Amino acid sequence: MPGISAAVLHGRDVHQLSGAQKAAILCMILGSEVAAQITQRLTPEDAEEITYEIARLDQVPGPLAEGVLNEWIENLHAVYKPVAGRID
């Protein structure tokens, strides 16, 4: 299984990555303990796909890792965005 080199990833846009590739990069950024907590909540098939992508990655260029992290943060904000005018 050949790894995906930084040269192949260099110049790629976040939107060109698969969901599994983005999740793999995010797991690499967050570290093994957090990655284990994330993958435990997934289906075995999804966890295996992400693990496969992690194994394929040699290294991730900084701008691409930053793009994946920023997209994840944006998605979190969208999911947990408070509803304006909400009455508790």
ROROBA-944137 format. One record per residue: residue in three letters; x, y, z of N, C-alpha, C, O, CB in turn; residue number from 1. Coordinates in steps of 0.001 Angstrom, whole numbers, plus 500000, padded with zeros to 6 digits. Atoms other than C-alpha are relative to their C-alpha. Glycine has a CB too. Layout:
<recs>
REC, ALA, X, Y, Z, X, Y, Z, X, Y, Z, X, Y, Z, X, Y, Z, NUM .
...
</recs>
This chain:
<recs>
REC, MET, 500851, 498834, 500000, 500000, 500000, 500000, 500897, 501229, 500000, 501481, 501569, 501029, 499032, 499998, 501219, 1 .
REC, PRO, 499150, 498823, 500056, 501862, 503075, 498803, 499384, 501159, 500750, 498165, 501332, 500760, 500262, 500394, 498565, 2 .
REC, GLY, 500474, 498840, 499268, 501618, 506184, 500913, 499706, 501160, 499071, 500216, 501219, 497952, 501012, 500414, 501039, 3 .
REC, ILE, 500267, 498772, 500730, 500248, 509478, 499714, 501044, 500996, 500468, 501057, 501387, 501636, 498524, 500530, 500234, 4 .
REC, SER, 498909, 499116, 499614, 503245, 511763, 499676, 499507, 501440, 500127, 498444, 501810, 499627, 501145, 499916, 498981, 5 .
REC, ALA, 500316, 498580, 499846, 503234, 515399, 500633, 499993, 500677, 498632, 499240, 501625, 498413, 501016, 500695, 500947, 6 .
REC, ALA, 499956, 499416, 501340, 504110, 516175, 497002, 498676, 499811, 499273, 498233, 500702, 498549, 501135, 499382, 499187, 7 .
REC, VAL, 501299, 500255, 500637, 500851, 514579, 495825, 498940, 500897, 500613, 498085, 501419, 499897, 499594, 498512, 500144, 8 .
REC, LEU, 500993, 499182, 499316, 498837, 516481, 498425, 500244, 501496, 499833, 499324, 502302, 499963, 499980, 499655, 501461, 9 .
REC, HIS, 499657, 498579, 500134, 500686, 519764, 497832, 499194, 500615, 498862, 499145, 500074, 497757, 501525, 500184, 499749, 10 .
REC, GLY, 500783, 499312, 501011, 498475, 522187, 495961, 498567, 499515, 499910, 497755, 500093, 499188, 500652, 499850, 498679, 11 .
REC, ARG, 501379, 500485, 499993, 495351, 520162, 496606, 499157, 500886, 500882, 499618, 501419, 501891, 499924, 498540, 500476, 12 .
REC, ASP, 500970, 499241, 499228, 492305, 521949, 497861, 499251, 499036, 500910, 499087, 497863, 500578, 499017, 500774, 499070, 13 .
REC, VAL, 500745, 500818, 499046, 490363, 520655, 500855, 498801, 499346, 499316, 498451, 498206, 499621, 499537, 500853, 501198, 14 .
REC, HIS, 501204, 500495, 500659, 487341, 520223, 498599, 500285, 498856, 499029, 499355, 498211, 498545, 499321, 501128, 499266, 15 .
REC, GLN, 499619, 501106, 500881, 489277, 517718, 496460, 500222, 498705, 500780, 500444, 497654, 500179, 501266, 500360, 499222, 16 .
REC, LEU, 499774, 501176, 499167, 489667, 515310, 499376, 498682, 499279, 500271, 497616, 499895, 500312, 500676, 500397, 501324, 17 .
REC, SER, 501181, 500765, 499601, 487262, 512511, 500230, 499725, 500258, 501479, 500574, 500783, 502199, 500196, 498474, 499727, 18 .
REC, GLY, 500330, 499864, 498584, 485475, 512532, 503559, 500932, 499192, 500881, 501329, 499644, 501956, 498573, 499576, 500247, 19 .
REC, ALA, 499086, 500856, 499230, 487672, 509668, 504756, 501388, 500627, 500090, 502044, 500537, 501128, 500096, 498601, 499362, 20 .
REC, GLN, 498689, 499341, 499969, 490821, 511590, 503793, 499989, 501183, 500957, 500945, 501392, 501704, 500403, 500466, 498592, 21 .
REC, LYS, 500108, 498868, 499067, 489622, 514679, 505661, 499974, 499501, 501441, 500639, 500065, 502310, 498732, 500836, 499702, 22 .
REC, ALA, 500070, 500551, 498644, 488760, 512577, 508708, 501361, 499469, 500440, 501744, 499625, 501599, 498945, 498880, 500074, 23 .
REC, ALA, 498665, 500517, 499675, 492181, 510908, 508558, 500941, 501142, 500372, 501681, 501052, 501351, 500577, 499200, 498812, 24 .
REC, ILE, 499147, 498842, 499710, 493943, 514271, 508437, 499605, 500617, 501344, 500470, 500979, 502142, 499896, 501059, 498865, 25 .
REC, LEU, 500468, 499455, 498731, 491794, 515551, 511294, 500466, 499130, 501164, 500905, 499652, 502189, 498470, 500117, 500002, 26 .
REC, CYS, 499531, 500913, 498945, 492639, 512460, 513364, 501490, 500177, 500240, 501948, 500129, 501382, 499696, 498535, 499629, 27 .
REC, MET, 498558, 499783, 499847, 496330, 513059, 512685, 500275, 501301, 500751, 501184, 501370, 501578, 500691, 500026, 498621, 28 .
REC, ILE, 499815, 498702, 499337, 496000, 516681, 513805, 499661, 499890, 501486, 500384, 500414, 502334, 499121, 501089, 499328, 29 .
REC, LEU, 500492, 500053, 498624, 494065, 515834, 516978, 500757, 499012, 500882, 500674, 499093, 502107, 498547, 499643, 499998, 30 .
REC, GLY, 499205, 500950, 499228, 496347, 512975, 518033, 499299, 498666, 500189, 498090, 498547, 499988, 500334, 500584, 501343, 31 .
REC, SER, 500489, 501380, 499950, 495932, 509265, 518659, 498901, 499772, 501038, 497979, 498994, 500795, 501145, 499076, 500287, 32 .
REC, GLU, 501031, 500209, 498971, 493889, 509493, 521872, 498637, 500507, 499537, 497627, 499821, 499695, 500398, 500703, 501306, 33 .
REC, VAL, 501256, 499438, 500488, 491245, 511754, 520353, 499520, 499215, 498779, 498325, 498961, 498634, 500168, 501503, 499651, 34 .
REC, ALA, 500363, 500784, 501178, 491324, 509804, 517087, 499346, 498677, 500407, 498383, 498240, 499779, 501242, 499735, 499129, 35 .
REC, ALA, 500588, 501253, 499518, 490600, 506601, 519015, 498581, 500233, 500513, 497692, 499415, 500276, 500873, 499384, 501112, 36 .
REC, GLN, 501348, 499679, 499507, 487621, 508257, 520717, 499036, 500249, 498841, 497869, 499862, 498902, 500043, 501234, 500921, 37 .
REC, ILE, 500841, 499722, 501164, 486308, 509427, 517348, 499646, 498703, 499277, 498476, 498450, 498992, 500711, 500973, 499037, 38 .
REC, THR, 500248, 501209, 500788, 486703, 506109, 515543, 499164, 498972, 500762, 498497, 498146, 500139, 501322, 499374, 499581, 39 .
REC, GLN, 500826, 500926, 499221, 485062, 504188, 518406, 498511, 500275, 499799, 497684, 499386, 500006, 500352, 500099, 501485, 40 .
REC, ARG, 501407, 499611, 500179, 481823, 506063, 517627, 499505, 499741, 498574, 498330, 499952, 498274, 499819, 501477, 500343, 41 .
REC, LEU, 500352, 500221, 501398, 481873, 505126, 513932, 499639, 498543, 499752, 499884, 497670, 500586, 501150, 500418, 499088, 42 .
REC, THR, 500231, 501384, 500400, 480694, 502046, 512122, 501363, 499359, 499757, 502323, 500066, 499447, 499085, 499911, 498719, 43 .
REC, PRO, 498717, 500666, 500266, 483446, 499432, 511743, 500526, 500295, 498589, 501735, 500423, 498391, 499850, 498488, 500187, 44 .
REC, GLU, 499587, 499734, 501378, 483496, 500099, 507994, 500606, 501396, 499864, 501644, 501572, 499226, 498807, 499850, 499048, 45 .
REC, ASP, 499487, 498631, 500063, 483956, 503854, 508401, 501330, 500121, 500749, 502255, 500779, 500273, 498971, 500986, 500584, 46 .
REC, ALA, 498752, 499959, 499229, 486627, 503389, 511077, 501132, 499353, 499210, 502261, 499845, 499219, 499825, 499290, 501363, 47 .
REC, GLU, 498975, 500677, 500797, 488484, 500965, 508808, 500455, 500872, 498832, 501645, 500923, 498519, 499470, 498657, 499479, 48 .
REC, GLU, 499652, 499127, 501126, 488348, 503390, 505873, 500888, 501156, 500452, 501846, 501509, 499764, 498729, 500545, 499333, 49 .
REC, ILE, 499192, 498896, 499483, 489733, 506235, 507986, 501381, 499495, 500419, 502391, 500149, 500158, 499289, 500682, 501194, 50 .
REC, THR, 498719, 500589, 499593, 492436, 503994, 509454, 500866, 499723, 498779, 502075, 499954, 498807, 499775, 498700, 500800, 51 .
REC, TYR, 499286, 500249, 501253, 493402, 502972, 505910, 500596, 501298, 499457, 501751, 501324, 499032, 499057, 499366, 498956, 52 .
REC, GLU, 499509, 498713, 500507, 493707, 506625, 504875, 501128, 500546, 500877, 502083, 501130, 500365, 498850, 501020, 499927, 53 .
REC, ILE, 498917, 499559, 499106, 495811, 507427, 507951, 501284, 499255, 499658, 502359, 499852, 499597, 499620, 499769, 501494, 54 .
REC, ALA, 498821, 500818, 500326, 498157, 504564, 507062, 500627, 500424, 498674, 501839, 500299, 498497, 499617, 498514, 499942, 55 .
REC, ARG, 499503, 499598, 501313, 498481, 505884, 503501, 500710, 501347, 500018, 501536, 501625, 499149, 498863, 500048, 499021, 56 .
REC, LEU, 499444, 498651, 499961, 499434, 509412, 504535, 501420, 499990, 500542, 501671, 499516, 501650, 499123, 500914, 500847, 57 .
REC, ASP, 498627, 499843, 499516, 503148, 510085, 504773, 500075, 501228, 500897, 500491, 501154, 502053, 501004, 500123, 498813, 58 .
REC, GLN, 500085, 498751, 499254, 502732, 513672, 505863, 499027, 500909, 499263, 498764, 500725, 498075, 501410, 500678, 500159, 59 .
REC, VAL, 501003, 499100, 500561, 500236, 516445, 505271, 500575, 501411, 499992, 501025, 501907, 501025, 498662, 499940, 500811, 60 .
REC, PRO, 499520, 498611, 500044, 501276, 519893, 504055, 499203, 500885, 500952, 497990, 500728, 501088, 499909, 500557, 498567, 61 .
REC, GLY, 500625, 499115, 499028, 500534, 522578, 506626, 498748, 500707, 499509, 497736, 500708, 500210, 500976, 501009, 500428, 62 .
REC, PRO, 501205, 499295, 500472, 498116, 524600, 504462, 498796, 499062, 499813, 497655, 499461, 500046, 500301, 500707, 498680, 63 .
REC, LEU, 501099, 500947, 500173, 496068, 521493, 503689, 499442, 499578, 501355, 498226, 499500, 501528, 500467, 498767, 499205, 64 .
REC, ALA, 500440, 500353, 498647, 495945, 520447, 507352, 499200, 501151, 500603, 498180, 500930, 501256, 501215, 499653, 500902, 65 .
REC, GLU, 500709, 498829, 499491, 494896, 523986, 508246, 498625, 500124, 499351, 497650, 500471, 500019, 500821, 501273, 499754, 66 .
REC, GLY, 501278, 499942, 500701, 492163, 523887, 505597, 499008, 498976, 500523, 497824, 499274, 500681, 500211, 499792, 498523, 67 .
REC, VAL, 500870, 501045, 499446, 490789, 520597, 506945, 499516, 500407, 501383, 498334, 500263, 501695, 500741, 498643, 500068, 68 .
REC, LEU, 500366, 499571, 498650, 490835, 521936, 510499, 498997, 501157, 499954, 498026, 501168, 500712, 501257, 500417, 500787, 69 .
REC, ASN, 500925, 498868, 500117, 489137, 525184, 509462, 498614, 499545, 499536, 497600, 500038, 500031, 500560, 501045, 499025, 70 .
REC, GLU, 501290, 500511, 500463, 486418, 523273, 507581, 499260, 499298, 501133, 498046, 499447, 501274, 500193, 499038, 498818, 71 .
REC, TRP, 500604, 500696, 498866, 485805, 521114, 510650, 499435, 501005, 501007, 498328, 500833, 501518, 501034, 499081, 500683, 72 .
REC, ILE, 500459, 498971, 499054, 485553, 524189, 512876, 498760, 500701, 499457, 497814, 500950, 500205, 501122, 501033, 500274, 73 .
REC, GLU, 501174, 499366, 500614, 483134, 525844, 510430, 498770, 499100, 500128, 497675, 499578, 500424, 500273, 500319, 498513, 74 .
REC, ASN, 501119, 500938, 499874, 480969, 522709, 510462, 499502, 499923, 501435, 498296, 499834, 501669, 500414, 498609, 499517, 75 .
REC, LEU, 500409, 499992, 498595, 480974, 522673, 514262, 499181, 501238, 500323, 498159, 501159, 501005, 501223, 499930, 500915, 76 .
REC, HIS, 500732, 498752, 499755, 479877, 526294, 514338, 498612, 499941, 499384, 497649, 500426, 499977, 500773, 501201, 499439, 77 .
REC, ALA, 501303, 500102, 500669, 477075, 525545, 511873, 499050, 499092, 500777, 497856, 499375, 500877, 500174, 499473, 498568, 78 .
REC, VAL, 500834, 500949, 499264, 475824, 522599, 513934, 499582, 500571, 501344, 498439, 500400, 501767, 500741, 498679, 500201, 79 .
REC, TYR, 500275, 499513, 498650, 476051, 524334, 517300, 499687, 501488, 500049, 499750, 502104, 501113, 501169, 499710, 500891, 80 .
REC, LYS, 500324, 498579, 500051, 475080, 527818, 516158, 498710, 500255, 500767, 497693, 499611, 500510, 499871, 500487, 498536, 81 .
REC, PRO, 501218, 499687, 499252, 472614, 529315, 518606, 498931, 500573, 499069, 499236, 501302, 498125, 500306, 500996, 501140, 82 .
REC, VAL, 501124, 499485, 500766, 469209, 530071, 517184, 499696, 501408, 500502, 499494, 501613, 501699, 498747, 499066, 500125, 83 .
REC, ALA, 500279, 498613, 499619, 468592, 533837, 517155, 498567, 500134, 500489, 497636, 499619, 499870, 500250, 500955, 498817, 84 .
REC, GLY, 501332, 499749, 499469, 465665, 534901, 519265, 499393, 498823, 500730, 498197, 498820, 501018, 499102, 500399, 498904, 85 .
REC, ARG, 500480, 501192, 499314, 465381, 531545, 520981, 499668, 500324, 501444, 500413, 501033, 502120, 501041, 498877, 499931, 86 .
REC, ILE, 500393, 499804, 498609, 463541, 531546, 524280, 500208, 498676, 500729, 499636, 497653, 500353, 498507, 500490, 500115, 87 .
REC, ASP, 499740, 501219, 499219, 464822, 529032, 526825, 498994, 499817, 501106, 499070, 498842, 501854, 501392, 500032, 500589, 88 .
</recs>
